[in-house]
Structures are given as structure tokens and as C-alpha cells.
Amino acid sequence: MAIDLRNLRHFVATAENGSFRRAANVLHMQQSSVSRAVRQLEDALGVSLFERRVSGAQLTDAGHRLLRDVRPALEQLELARKAATAAGRGEIGVLRVGILTSLAGGFLRELVCRYAARHPEIEVDIRDGGRDEHVYAIRRRDLDVAFLSGEGGLADCEISPLWKERVHVALAEGHELADRRQLDWSDLRSERFIVTRRAPGPEVHDYIIRRAADYSTYPEVMFKAVVQETLMNLVALRQGITLVSAAWVDVKLPHLVLRPLTDPADIVPFSAVWSRHNDNPALRRFISVAHTLAGRVRRGSSDWSEEALGLTTIESGFSASGQRHDPSP
């Protein structure tokens, strides 16, 4: 037995207003249309829902029972309709974001803060992971977007370069290089590097080996079975040095200093990566906010500047116009 939802709504309006005429006024309809809708509902149910009187329409016992059950159901349907509409507009829902770098500062922190302020009903689910792990999750639709180093294309994925960060060396504050304002790879010839086994450690390891080879050096790089935050504490304890992105500059860890690398090749691009088949409206809005922020940073019109990325000109004369480089810390 199919029942038209409109007939149920007309029934509820009539019951709440006590007459077909008043219900018609509320619904902005002809009285005959409301009366006909209620009659169709009665025919479908096989019961009388109202006693029709000159003074109005009074519910029967069957009508009282139906009203008690139908009114909350219609209210729930209306809530579901509004929720579906809001989700379709990207006003509510969940956005799953994969990251490699720290959220303590930099472009990514600013982006998440701005998006959350504009769309408080969207839950931003941040997930750490490695490059391959994030790309796999995007293709499986387990992630909506990931922020990865580099600008290279990926099959079945959209990629949008957004910002750059200068690579920094993390040192214990008592390290002999800690007094330098900036460093280059020749300063690191005899240093021991430490990286995490978990992300982003493998990417950092490969970056160290590749960049050191450009200077004909082959440093010792040790893996540690710790998370990145613990690794930074090991650096502070003089267990070794490591490389981090400029986002870590805002992380105030005791007994630790960060010094920028001067080579333009150590300015690293970061990109947003997402599946071209992903139709999550919250994702579209997130990417739009990211593009707006990236444009403002490039134009220098943002109150949050490239200085936070370590891209302002340093003593050697290198600046954000340096060449691009693929996967990095």
C-alpha cells in the first residue's frame, strides 16, 4: 500500500488546525485540495480519520493514533532532508585529510584553521601517514585529500601545487653548528642523521641520501622506532640530527634549534592530491579555500606570510624563487 507523503502532511496540518479551511490557509492551497488529499489517505488506510462537522474536523480514535505516530516520522524526514541538502552543499559531513608534515605551523595549519572557521559543521579528520600509504588511501576513497611533497602527476589523481617550504636542520642547542644562522650540506659532512621508521622517516631518509650525494658525501642515517615528536627529543639529547620542514619552526621544543639550508634545491613544493572520482562537496570547498590561501601567500596579500615557510630571503641571497625539488621531509 503506497501512501503519498503529501497526503500525510495535509492530514497533520488539518489535525493541528482543526479544520480543512484553516489547514488550507496554512498550506497556501485550496480547501478542496486539502480535503481531497485527506480523503485519499482515508481510502488508502480504509479508516475515517476525521469526523467532519460544520465547526471543523475532529480526529477519530484512528486519527489520533495516526497523528501520534506520523508527526515525529515527518519531523525526522524533514531533518533528514535538510541534512542531505546540507551535505550536498558541503555544509556538514566529514573531510578526511592525510598529512606528512607537522600541523604546528605553516601553510597547512593556517589552511585547516581557516576551513574549520568557515565550515564548523564539517569534521576534519587528520591522519598521519607516508606518501604511498596516502596515495593508496585516496584511490580507495579512504582519504579525501592528502598533502604530499613534490608536484609530479599520479594516475587517477588530481594534483594541485599550493606552497613551498624550506628544509631545516634540527640540532641540539649545544651542537657546534647551533650558533650558525644557516647551514649548507658541506657543514653536515661528518654528522649522523636519525629518522623515524614511520612516516615521514623513509621519505626523509631518501631525501638525505639524494641531497648529500649531490655534494659527494654519504652520511650515516639511522632509523629509530619512534614517532616524529620523540625523534625531535632524541635530537635534543644529541643522539643525532635530522631534517624537517619549515612547519616545525613553530614547534617550541626545549634544547632544540632549527637552522635553514641555504641551497635553493632545499625549497620543497607541497601539493594537494585527491581522486578525480571523489564527489565529496566538503572536499571541493576545502580545495577552494586552499587555492585562495595559496594565491594570497604568493601575492603577499595575506596576514600570514611566506616567512612562516622559511622562504624569505636569507643571507646567501637565495629566496622562494629557487628551483623545485621532489619528495622531501
N, C-alpha and C positions, 0 to 999 in steps of 0.2 A: 504494500500500500504506500504509494508516494504521496507525501504531504508537502505542499508548497510553503516555503518559509515565509513568504509574503502573507499568506493566509494566517499563519501563526502570529505574525506581528500585528496584523489587523485585529485578530482576536484579543491579544493582550491590550492593545490600545482601547478597544471597546470596553473591556473589563475594567481598565483603570479609570476610564472617563464616565462609565455608567450609561452611555448611550451611543448609538451609531452616529448621531449628528455631531456630538462633541468629539468623538474619535476622528470623524472625517475632517473636522476643523484642525485638529492637531496634526493630522497626516497630510493636510492640504489636498484632499481628494473629495470626490463626490460621495455623498452619503450612500447612494445606491451601490457604488463600487465597494465600499467597506462592508455593507450588508451582504452583498453577493459573495465576497471573499469568506466571510464567516459562515454563510450557508454552505459553500463548497467544503469547508473544513468539517462542518457537521455531517455532511453527506459522506465524506471520506471516513469519518470515525464511526458513523452510524448512531450518534447520540445527539441530543439537544444540549447546547452549551449555554444558551440564554433563554430566559423567559421574557418574551417581548411584550412590553406594556407601553401604554401611552406616555407614562412618565419616564420611560427609558428601557434599558436592557439589564436584567438582573441575572447573575450567574446561577446556573443549576448546580446540583452536587457534582455532576460530572465536570462542569465548567470550572468549579473551584479546584477540583483535583488537577485538571489540566493546567490551570494557571500556576498552581504551586510548583509543578514540575517543569513547565515550559519557560517561565520567566527567567530563572537562573541559567537555563540552557541557552536562551537567546542572548543573555548578557555575556556568557562565555564565548559564544560565537562572535559577538561584536569585538570582544577583546582579542580573539584570535585573528579576526580580520585586520584590526589595527596593527597587531604585532607583525602580521605578514606584510602589510603595506610598509611599515617602518623598516622591516628587514630588507625589503626590496629596494628601499631608498638608501640603505646603508646607515640607518639611524640607530638600529640596535643589532646585536649579534656578537660574533667573536672574530677577531683577526689574529691569526697565528703567525708569529714573526720569528725567523731564525737569525741569530747573530753570531759573529765570530769575535767581535771586539767588546770592550767594556762599555757599559751604559752609564758610567760615572760622569762622563763629559763628552764634549764633541758634538758633531752633527747628529748622530743617531739619538743621543739623549734629547737634544732640542726637538728633533722630529717627533719622538714619542710623546714628549710633554705637550707640544702644540696640538697634536692629533687628539690626545686624551682630553685636552681642554675644550676642543671644538666638538668632540663626539663622546661625551661622558657615558653614554649608554652602550658604547662598544667596549667589550672586554678585549684588551690587548694581551695576548698570551705569548710571552717572550720565552724562546727556547735556545739554549746554547747548543753548539754542535760544530762539526767540521764541515768543510766545503762539500765533500762528496755526500756526506750524510744529509745536508740541507738540500742539495740538488735532487737527491733521491726522494726526499720527503715532498718536495714541490711537485715532482712528477706524479707522485701517488696522491696528491692533494691532501697530504697530512700537514703541510705548511702552505700558507697563502703567499708569503713573500720571505725572501732571505736577503741579507746584506752581505755581499761577498767582495773580496778584493779582486781587482782586475776588471777588464772591460770586454773580455772575449765572449763570443757567442756560445750558446748552449742549445742543443737540439730541443725543440718543443718548448722552449722557454723564451720569454721576453726579458730583455736586459736593458737597464737604463742607468748610465753613469751619472752619479749625483755629486760626489765630493771627493776630496783628496786629503790625505793626512801624511805628515812627515813621520818617518820612523825614528824612534828614540831608543837610546841605550839606557837600560835600568842598571844602576850601580849602588853599592852600599855607600853611605855618606862618607865613610872613611877611606874609600878607594882612592888610589893615587890619581885616577882620572876625574874624580868628582869635582875638582876645582876648575876644570875646563868648562867653558861656557858651551862649547860644541865639540863634536868629535868627527873623525873620519875613519875609514876602515883600516888605515895604516896604524892608527892608535890601538887597534884591537888585536894585533897580530899574536900576542902571547896570552890572550885572555881565554878562559874557559867559559863556554856558554852552557846554560842549563835551560831546558824547555820541558813542558808538560807532555806526558804521554797522550793525554786527552787533548781535544781541540782547545786552542789553536796550535798546540805544540808541534804536530807534524808539519804544518804549513810554515811555522817559524823556523823549524829545522832546515827545511828545503831552501828557504829564503837565505838563511845564514850561509849555507854551503855555496849557493849560487853567487851571492854577492861577494863573499870572501874570495872565491875563485877569480873574480874579476880583478882582484888585487894580488893574485898569485899567492894567496895564503890559504891554509887548510886547518882551521881551528878545531879544537876539541869541543864537541857538542854532546852533552849528556842528557838523557831523558830522566825525568823524575815522575814518580807515580803520585802526583798531587794535582790539585786544581790550580788554576792560574793565580788566585789570591795567595795561596800557600807558597807557590813558587816565588812570588814577589817578596814574601817574608824570608825565604831562603836566600834570595839575592841580598836582602838587608843584613843577613847573617854572614855574608861574604862566602857563600857556597859557590858563587859564580855570578856571571852577568847574563842578561837576556835582552831581547828586543821586544818593544811594544809599540803600539800605535799612539798617536798624539792624544787619543781619548783618555789615556791613563794619566795625563798630566794633572787632571783634576782629582785624581785619587791621592789623598794625603796619607801615605803610609810612613810610619816613623822609621828614621835611619835609612831612608831610600831617596836617591836623586835620579832624575831623568835628564839626559843630555841629547840634543838632536844630532842626527847625522847630516853632514853638510852636502853630500852628493845629491844632485837633482834626481838621480835614479832611485833615491830613497824617499821620494814623494810618491805615495801609492794611491791609485784611484780605487774608490769603492762604488759598487753598483747595486741597485735593487734588481732582484731576479724573481720572476714569478711565471706560472704556467699561463700560456695564452688561452688555455681552455677554462681557466678559473673565472667564474662569473659572480664571485662574492662582491656585492656592492660596497662593502666596507673596504675591500682591497682597492677598488677604484678611487675612493675618496682618500685613502692613505697615500697612494701614489701621487695623487694630485697635490696633496699637502707637501709631499717630499719634493716634487718639482718646483713648487712655489718657493720653498725654503732654499733649495739649491740655487735658484735664479737670484734670489735676494743676496745670498752669500757671494755669488760671482760678481754681482753688480756693486757689492759693498754697501747695499742699502739696508742690511739687516742690523739690528742692535746686537746681534750675535755674529762675530766676525771671523775671518779666516785665522785670526791669531789663535783661536781655540784649537785649530787643526795643526798648529805649528807651521803654517805656510807663509807667515810674514817673512820678509827678507831678513836673512841672518848675516853675520859679519862677512862671510865668504862671498856674499853677493848673490847666492842662489835664492830663488823665490818660487812661488807656486806655479810659475810657467815652466818648470822643469819637465823633463820627459816622463812619459807614463811607464809604469812597470807592473807586471802581472803578479800573481798571488804573493801575499806578504803577511806580516804579523797583523 
